[in-house]
Amino acid sequence: AVTVPKQAFVGTGSPAVWGNGIQFGTGTLTAGSVFWVVYTPAFKAAPNIVATSRNDSAINIIGAGSGTNTGAGSTLMVGTTASTTFNWIAAGSM
């Protein structure tokens, strides 16, 4: 798991209404080609997530559609090869 190294808060509208946030970072798949991203602080609901890797086009966000392994506090990432490094970004209500 990883503690989120970076985050930003987003206000929308005029006047700005705050409450949305973005968290992002880098992870490396462990044995079994998995990695848990832990959001600190947690989102209020499961965020929208994107993950990319230059070396592994098969980085998957497990349960992103169904919510099976994606929650307000963490998300399970799965790839094809252990030791693959990837970047991720999550956006949602804080």
Summary of the structure (lengths in Angstrom):
residues: 94
radius of gyration: 13.6
end to end distance: 20.2
largest distance: 47.8
contacts: 266
relative contact order: 0.32
helix: 0%
strand: 51%
